[in-house]
Amino acid sequence: MDTRFDVIVVGAGPTGAVLAALLGQAGVRTLLTDKSPTIYPLPRAAHIDHETVRVFQKAGVADQVMSASRPAEQYDFLTADRQVLLRFLTKGSPSGWPAANMIHQPSVEAAVRERIAELEAVELRVGWALLDYQVEADGVIARFQTDSGEQRVTARYLVGADGASSRVRSLCGATMDDLKFDEPWLVIDTLVQDASRLPDINLQICDPVRPTTCVLMGSGRHRWEFMLKPGETAEQVSEDAFVAELLRPWDVEGAVTLERKAVYRFHALIAHEWRFGPVFLAGDAAHQTPPFAGQGMCAGVRDAANLSWKLAAVISGAASEGLLDTYQTERQAHVKGIIDLALMMGRTVCILDPQAAAQRNAAMLAQRAAAPPEAPGQGFAFAPLTGPGLLAGAASAGELFIQPWAGPVRWDDVAGDGAWLITREAVEPEPGLSVFKLSDPEVQSFADDFERWLNSRSASAVLVRPDRYVFGAGRAMALIEGWRAALRAPAGVVAH
């Protein structure tokens, strides 16, 4: 095998595999490694949002992923006697995909690895455990332990996407900001024989006797999660008789069979630094969130989408090294908002004191009674990205751009990879930028959606980055000039 690459990605879970696929599609010579010889066969993550599916679409696997998934349009937080404290309703999304989707993680990972096998620029090596790395003037030298002995590989960059117990993070000496959430939960995954006997929406039961989660999964599966009480041990709650007693109130005997049971500690952590020269952290190696918002995998895939286009631009010579400093700037603040949402949900659910739970219920029920009925939304709303990778002061900078569909035809598939300028104005060709006029034949089926979007921002053009976030909206030439400056700006300089 080759021993010189542009990028080494350590960890072939969802974050690392998607990162490798996106890099490979851009022609970046990538080595993807994982210490495990096979994909972990049991489900872990349960949910992906529309933006995550859109990234899978860019990687060429959205249809395969969605074939093993199912939309979830309602998420209720209930009292012990089943009164509704919170209700989230979803319908549609800016990406055109369902806003919330329940998945079978091994099927998702298998689809991404099948795509990777088609990419000549990517080599996947399993059973490779990272020993250490050394930073050199032109990149890194990484040492791996493999079945055939030690292997040394060099690359310009290395990305640690190797999970919550990241070896790369340990070698970097990265420290974590503890956001003070640490709760043990028993996770029970089941195979479904009779779906008619199961809830058809996602539930959080805010019962101080035993906070409980009950959620749909993809591919004929269902999950329960039960919070451990003080004094209970993992061994105790994992006993078959204990599990059967936890499931007894749900009356699902004969409707499901147990697939796995495991005790997890739900954490909220963010690494203080995500970049160490040519070495980066991504996914759970950089941040960990409690699962109540279903955003763990989503956050890692967003990392991959953000970092991949920036690495590709720098490696190809289209951008300066300073562009890579915008990765943490943009992603850290965004993921902090996601974790804050999950913490709010978790702290709502994980109340064991009956008096405190009664006070919570009274306050939230009164608040809900005084509010208008919930209307379907487009998934959780997160703050726009901020930082020097966006055009400061421009309309909609940092927002996720829309993806209209014309029947089964999706705009991203028509427009292709890379950055886009969608404009009403006549513009000269710009290297590395796909220019689409609203009058162009390929745009006609989508032009009304773009017209409405531009009109609502009083703009004549929008420049969309390769990760499908808006660089800025306004006049075409100002956007192009700002884009040139952003790609070439040294670290810490905001484009104007």
N, C-alpha and C positions, 0 to 999 in steps of 0.2 A: 504494500500500500504506500501511497504518498505520505511523507512525513512533514510537509510544509503546506499550511492552509492559510486562508485569510482570517477565519474565525474558528475557534474551538468552542462548542457548546457542551457543557458538562450537565447531564441530566436530560433524559429523553421523555419526561412526562409531558403533559399538555403544553406548558410554557416553552420548554426547550425544543420540543418537536415542531411546534408552530413557528418558532423563531428560525429554526433550521430550514423549514420549508420555504418561508418567505425570503430568506437569504439565498437559498438555492435558486428560486425563481428569478432572482435578480442577478444570477450568475456569480454569486460570491462563493468561493471555494470554502466549504464548511465541513468540519468534522463534528458529528453528533455522537456523544458517548453516554453510556449508562452502565452502572455497576451491576444491574440486574440483567440476567440473560433473556428475560421475557417481560412482556407487559403484565403488570399486576392484574390478576384475573377477576378480582371482585370490585364492585362499585365503591367509589369514594365520593367524589363530587356528584351532586344531584341536579344542578341547575346551570344553565347558561342563558344569557340575555341576548337580545337581538343584535347588539353590537358585536358580541362574540361570534355569533353565527355569520355576521358580515365579514369578519376576519377569516373565518373558515372558508367563506365564499372566495375571498381573495386567494387563499391557499389551494383552492380547487377541490374542497371536500365538503362543502355545505350540504349538498344533496344527500351524500352518504350519511353525514351526521344526523340530519333531520329525519332520515328514514327510520332511525332507531330512537327517535325522541317524540315527545308529545307536548303540545302547548299547555300552559297552566294559566288560566285567566282570572283566578281568584285565590287570595291568600288571606285567611282570617286568623285573628288573635282572639281567643275565646276565654271567658271565665270558666271556672270548674263546672258551673251549671249551664254552660254553652251560650251565654250572652256575648254579643260581639263587642269587643273593645276597639279593635282596629280592623279595617277591611281595605285590602289593596285589590283593585280591579284593573286589568290590562286589556287593551284592545288595539292592535296595530302598533306601529313604531315608525320612527324616521327612516329605518333601514328597510322597511317592507316586510321583514321577517316577524313572526310572532314575538311579542315583547318578552315573554318568559317561556322557557322550554326545559322540560325535565328529561334527563339524559341517562344513558348507561355509559359511564366513563371508559371502560375497556373498549367498547365499540368506537367511541370517539378517537381514542389513541390509535386503534388499529387502522382507522381510516386515514389519519395523518401519516402514519408510517408507510401505508401503501402509496401515498402520494410521494413521500420522500424517496421511495425506491425507484420512482420514475425520473428523479432529478439527477442529472449527471454531475452537478456541482456539489452534491451532498454525499458524504460517506457516513453510514451508521455503523458504530461498533458497540456491541453489547458485551457484558461481562468485563467491562473496562472500569476499574476503580481508580480514581485520581489519587495519586500519592502526594504530589506537591507540584508547584510551578515556580519558575524563576523569571523575573522580569529582566529583559535585555533591552538594548538601545532601540531595536526595531520590533519589539513585541514580547512574546513570552515563549518559554520552553516548558512544556508540561510533561510530567512523568506519570504513567499509568501502569497499574498491575493488571495483567491479563492472564488468561489460561496458558498462553504461550510464553509467558515471562514478561519482563519489563519493556515498555514501549515509551519512546521519547518523541514528542511531536512539537513542532514550532508553529506559531501563528502570530498574526499581527494583533489579534484581540482574543480574549477568552471571556466567556459568559458563564457564570454559575447559575444554572437553573435547576439546581440539585436539591430542592425541597427544604423543608423546615429545619432539618439537621445538616444543612449545607456544609460540605467539606470546603468549598471555595470560600464561603463566608468566614469559616474558621481560619483558613490560611491567610485571608486578607486582614484578619484582626478586627473585622467589623463589629461594632456594638449595636445593641438593639434598644430602642425606646419602648419600655413596657407601659402599655396603656391601661394596665390594672384590670384585666379581665382574665380569670383563670378558673374555669369550671369543668369538672369531670362529667361526661355524659356516656351512657351506654347507647351504642348505635346498633340497631337490628335491621338487617336487610332481608327481604323475603321475596320468593317467587310466587306469583299470583296464579291461582287456579280458578277463582271466581271473583272477578272484579266487581260484580254487582253488590257484593257485601262490604265493599270498602268505600271510604270517603272519596269523592271525585274532585275535591279541591285540597289545597295545602292548608294545614292547620297548625297553630301554636296554641296549646292548652295551658293557660296561665293559672295552673292549679298549685297552690302552695304545698299541698300534700305530695305532689310529684309533677313538676313542670315537664311537659311532654310535647314532642314534635311528631307530626304525622304528615308525610309528604308523598306525593306521586314520584315515581322514578320512570326512566325509559325502559323499553324492551320488556314489558310484562313483569315489572318489579314494583315493590312498595317498601317504604322505610318508616320505622319508628325510632325516635330518640328519647331516652328517659334520663333526666338529671339525677345524678347520684346524691343521696342525702349525706349529711355529715356522719362519719363513722362507717359508711358502707365501703367495701373494697371492690376492686375490679373482679377479683376471683368470685366473690359472693354473688354479685349481680349477673355474672356470666353463666351461672349454673342454669341448666335446662329448666328446672322447676321454678326458679326465680323469673326467668324470661316468660315462661308460660303464664305465671301469675300476673306479670305486667301486661300481657296481651289479653288476658281474660275479659276485661271490661269492653274490649273492642269486638268481641264475639266473632273472631276470624278463624277459629279452629276449623280446618278443612278447606278454608278459602285461600290460605297461604301456607307455604313451607319455608322453613328457615334456610337462608343462604349463608349468612354469617352474622356474628356478633362480635363487637369490639368496643373497648372503652377508650375514648379519646378525651384529651384535655383541650378545651376550646380557648385559644389564646388571642390576644390583640397585641401585635408587635410590629414595629417598623425599624428597619436598619437606619442608623444615622447617615451612613455614607453608602451609596450604591455604585460608586466608581472609584477604582484605585489604579490610576494610570490606564493601562490597556485592559484592565479586568473590571467586569461589571457583574452586578447581581440582578436577578430577575425572578418574578414569581414568589413562591414561599420563601426562597432564600433571602428576599428583600423585605417581605411583609407577610403577616399572617392575620387573618380576620376570623372572628367567630362566624358560624355558618348561617346566622339567622336571616341575612339578606341574600343568601345564595350567590355571593359575589367572589368567592375564593378563586375558582378557575378563571372567571371573567377578568379579574384584575391581572392575573398572570398573562393571559392572552393579550390584554391591552399593552402590557409591558413589551411583549414580543412584537406587536404591530408598531409601537413607537420606536423601539430600538432598531428594528430590522432596517427600516428605510434610511435611518441616519447612518448606520454602519455601512450600508451599501453605497450611500452617497459619498462618504468619506473615502472608502476603499477605491471607488471608481475615479476619484479626483474631482467630483462635481461639487464637493463641499469641503470646508476646512475642518480641522480637528475640533475646533471650538463648538461645532454643532452637537457633538456628543455630550457636552456638558448640559444641554437642554433636556436630556433624558430624565435625570432625577428631578430637575426643577419642575417639569411638567407632571411626571407620574407620581411623585411623592405626595404633592398636595391633593391630587385627584384621589389617590388611594386612601389618604387620611379621611377624606369625606365619606368614602365607602365604609371604612371601618367605624367611623362615628355613627353612621346609620345602623350598622350591625350591632354596635354597643347599645344604642338606644333600644333596639328590639330585644337584645339579650337581657338587658337590665329590666325591661318590662316583664319578660317571661320568668326570669330566675329569682323570684321572690318567694322565700320559704316561710316567712313570718306571716301567720294568718291575719294579724291586725294590719300590717303593712299592705298585704294583698287586698284586704277589704277597702282600705283607703285608696289604693290604686284603682280598684274597680269603680268605686263611687265617682272619682274624679274623671276617669276616662269615659264612663257611661254618660255622665252629665255633659261632657264636652261633645261627645258624638251626638247626643240628643239635640244639642243646640246648633249643630252644624248642618248644612244642606246634605242631602243624600250623596253618597259617593258616586262619581261618574268615572267610567273607564278611562284610564290614562295610558300612556305609552311606556310604561315601565318606570323604574326609579329615576328621578331627575337628579343628576349630579352637576356640580358647578363646572363651568367651562375650564379648559386648560389655561394656564397662564405662563408667561415667561418669554425669553428672547427668541424662541422658535416660532413666534407668532408676530403679526404686524401690530405693534402697539397702537391702540386707539382706533383700530379699524372695526367696522361693524361685524359682529358675530365671530370675531377672532376667538378660537378655542372651542367653538361649538362643533358637535358632530354634524357633518353635512348630510342632507337627505339622500336617499336612494329611491327614486321613483321606479315603479314597475309598469311596463306596458304589456299587460297580459302576463305570460311567463317570462318575458324578456326583462332582465334587470339592468339598470343603468351602469353599474360598475363593470359588468361583463362587456358592455358595449364600449365603455371608455377605456378600459384596460388599466394596467398598473401605472405607477408614477403619479406625478402631480398634474392637476388639471386647471385650466383657466376656462371658465364658462362665462361668456360675454355677449353683450349686445353690440359691442364696438368692433370695428375692424382693427386687427392687431397683427403685427409682423410675427413670423414664426420665432419661437424662443427655444434654444437648446434645452432639452430635458423637461420641457413643459408641453403637455398636450393641450392645444387650444381648440375650443368648441364654441362656434357661434350659434346662437339660438335658431338661426335660419338654416344651419347645416342639415342635410337630409337625415343623418344618423341621430340628430337631436330632436327631430320633429315630434316623435311620439312622447317625448318627455318635456317638451318646451313649456307647456302650460304650468307644470310644477315648478320649473326653474323661474318662469316669469313671476309667479306668485311669491316665490322665495325672495327674489331680487327686489320686487316692488315693496315687500314688507320691510325691507332694510334700506330703501331709497338708494339702491346701488345699481350700477350698470354692469358689474362683473363680480365674480367671486373666484378666489384662488383656493383650491382644495389640495391639501398635502396628501402624500401617498398613504398615510394612515387614516384618511378620510375625515380629518379634522380641518376646519376652516382656518386657513392662514389669515384671511381677511376678506372683506367685501368693500367695494367702492369703485373707483375708476381703474380701468384695466392697466394703464401704464404705471400708475402708482403702486399697484399690487405687484407687477412684474419687477419694478425697481426694488421694492421692499423684499421680495423673494430672493433676488440676487444678493442683496446685502445680508439677509439672514443666513444664507448658505455660506457666505464668506466671512461672516463676522467672527472676530476672536472671542474667546470665552468671556462671558459676562457682559457682552455688548448687545443691547436690545435693538432690534431693527426698527427704523422709523420711516 
